[in-house]
Amino acid sequence: MSANGPLLERIAAALERLAPPAPAATDWLAHPAYVWTGASVRAVEPLEAPALALIKGVDAQKAAVAENVLRLASGAAAHDMLLWGSRGMGKSALVRAAVRAAQEAYPSRIALVQAAPDESLASLLAELRATDRCFLILLDDLGFDADDASSARRLRSWLEGGVEARPANVRLAVTSNRRAIVERHMAEQDDPINPRDVVDDRLALADRFGLSLGFHACSQDDYLAIIAGYAAHYGLAFAEDDALTWSKQRGSRSGRVAWQYVNELAGRTGRSL
């Protein structure tokens, strides 16, 4: 028996080396933001976001989002948010900026968590439920295919009505190019049974959000105002004709195109942003 002792010890040591170490427990109180993949969570430090004052052309939407996130950080009642509409109009940037502003007003009281609307979201909600902190979960650029009914219904259940609905200290912020989130087709209008039922089912998810804000393609004046705000902040000079040419070459005017132009201005002068 004693002769087998060293052998057993070597086998045990080899098994320990082969076994992956247990993941460290996540400290949900220590960081301003996190990325949840379902299999793991990664802390983000710092939270990269523009100052709220630099977000222009969406003043009404900015005021509503900032106020709602401040409510959440303060512990007051707040809404789940759906930010939908044109690409590049700063939907996710506004969410990040609002969280950063709320963190300045209420230090350590709120964090942003980027996640995906898969089955692992239930595990994330369970972890956050037990944490003495408020969280805004960001589901960015969300859109379900028309035949992906289960995922859409699962998100509806998490938002409201299901036994695994999100806890009181957590709210969801969803960005999407579509108001209904779920893909729709013109053929639905030709359904001979009841086309209204199809439309209602598509909108049922959107109806779960207490705050639904549309973002539309910006006007020329708004586009130039966005550039002017960034240019003043970074000490860059620009010509309106040059800025308009930049947008025409890209076939659109948006906050994203405006930022790309500002990045071009900085590059021309050998500066970084």
N, C-alpha and C positions, 0 to 999 in steps of 0.2 A: 504494500500500500504506500509505504514511504517512498519507494522507488518511483512511483508514478507521480509523486507530488510535483517535481520540476516540470514534467511533461504537461501536466494539467495547467500549471501556471503559464507555460509558454502558449498553450492553446487559448487560454483565456485572454492573454495579452494580445494575441493575433486577432481574436474576434473583436476586441475593443478597438483595435486600429482599423479594422474593416468597417465597423459600424459608424455611420455618420453621427457627428455630435448633435445633441439636442439643440434645436434653435433657441437662441436667447429670447426671453420674453420681451415683447415690444413695450417700450416706455411711451405710452400715449400722452404723457404730460410734458415731454421734454422738447418737442420740436414743433415748428410752425406748420409743417406740411408733411404728408406721407403719400407714398404710392403703394396701393394694395394690388397684388397680382392674383390673390387667391391662394397661391402656394407660399408666398412670402410677403413681407411688408418692408418697405425701404423708407427711412427717414430722409426728408429733404430740408437742407439748411444751406442758405436761407431760402425763403419763399420769393422767387423772382416774379415781380409784378410791377407794372407802371403805377405811378402815383395817380390817384383818382382825378386830380386836376388836369392831367395830360390826356384823359379820355374825353374826346369831344365829338359832337355830331350825334350823340345819343343821350342828351341831357336828361330827358324824362326817365329813360330806362336806367341810367346811372343812379339817379336819385332813389328810385324804387329799390334797386338791388342793394345799394349801400345802406339804406334804412333797414331793410329786412335782415341783412347780415348783422348789423349793429344790434338789432333786437335779439337775435339768436345768441350773440356773444354776451349780452347782458342778462340772459336767462329769461327773457320775455317771450311771449308767443310769437312764432315766426312761421313763414310759409315755405313749403317746397316750391322751387322755382323752375320754370321752363323758359329758356331763352332761345327763341327760334327765329329763323329768317336768313337773310342774305349771308353768303360766305364772306369772311374777312372783315366783318363789322365789329369785331372786338368782344364777342360774347364771352369766351373763356377768359380773355384778358380782364374783362370787367369783373368777373367772379373773383379772380385772383387779387385784383386791386382792392375790391371791397373787403376781402378777408384780411389783407394786410392792413387796411385802414382800421378795421375792427380790432385787430391785434394791438395796434397803437393805442386805441381808446380803452381796451380791456386786456392788458397784458396777460398772456398765458391762458386766457379763458376760452379761446377758440382755435381750432386747427382745421386745415383743409386736407381732405383725403381724396386722391384721385383713384377711381376704381372702374370696373367694368360691370355691366348689369347681368352677370352670370350667377350661377347657383352659389358661388362663394360669398356673394354679398350678404347672405343670411349669417354666415360666420362672422363677417366684419361687424354687422349690426349687433351681434351678441357680445363681441368684445367691447364695442364702444358703449353699449348700454351700461356696462359695469364700471365705466370711467367717469370720474368727476370732472368733466370738461365738455364743452360743446363742440360739435363737429359739423362741418359742411362737406358732404360727399359730392364730388364733381364727377358726373358721367358725361364726358365730352364727346361732341360730334356723334350723337346717338341717332340711330335709325334702324328700324327693323324691316326685314323683307316682308312682303304681304303674307307669305306662307309660314312666317315665324311667329305664330300666335302664342305659343307657350311662353316665350321670353317676354313678350309684351304683357301678357296676363300676370306673369310673375312680378314684373315691376309694378303693375297696378296694385297688386296685393301688398307689396312692401310699402307703397305710398299710403295706402288707406284700405282698411277693411279686412286685411288678412291677420292670421294669428301671429305672423312674423313681421308685422308692420314695424317700421323704424321707430326707435325709442324717442322719448321727448327731448333728449339732448342732441338729437341728430336731425338734420334736414338735408334734402337732396337738391342739387342744382344740376339741371340737365340742359345741355346745349344741343341744338339740332337744326338742320336746314329746313325741316318740315314741321309745321305746327302740329300735325297729327302724329308725328314721330314715325308711325307705321306707314309704309309705302302704300299709295293708292293708285288706282288706274281708272282711266275714263270708262272702261268697260263696266265698272261697278254701277254706273248710272243706268245701264241697260238691263240690269238684273230684273227679270220679269216677276219675281216674287215680291220682294220689298227692298228696293235700293236704299231706302232710308235706314234700314237696320244695319246695312253694311257700313254706311257713313257713320252712324252712331257708334258702332263698335270700334271704328278707327279712331274716333275722337274721345272714346271713353278713357284712354290713358291720359290724354292732354287735360281732360277735365279734373284729374286728380291733383293738379298743381294749383295751389292757392294764388300763385303769382305767375301769370303767363305774359311774356313781353316779346313783342315783335321787333326785329331789327331789319331795316330796309336799306336798299342801296342808297348811298349818300349823294346829295346834290353836289354840284361843283363848288358851291360856297362852303359846304361842310367839309369837303375834301381839302380845300385850301386852308380852312381853319384848323383842321387836324395837323397839317404840315406846319402851319405857323406856330402852333402850340409847341410841337416838338422842337422846331428850329430855335425858338426863343429859349427854350429850356437848355438846349445844348450849345447855344451860341453859334448857330449856323445861319448863313445868309442864303436866300434862294430867290429865284425869279418865277413868278406865277406862270409865265408861258412855258418855262422849262418843266415845271411840275405838271402842267396839263398835258404836255407832250408825253411825259412819262406814263401818265394814266392811259392816254390814247394808244400807246404802243402795247399796253397790256389789256386793252379792251374793257376796262372796268375802273370804277372809282370806289374805293373802300378804305377803311382804316388800315387794312393790311398793306394795300398798295401805297398808301401814304407813308407808312412806316418804312417800306422798302425804299421809297424815294429818299427819306431822311437818312437811311443807312447809306445810300448812294452818295448823298451830299457829304457825309462824314468821310467816306472812302476817298472822295475826290480831294479832300484836304489832308489826307493822311492821318485821320483821327479814328479812334475806336469809340464805340458806344457802350 
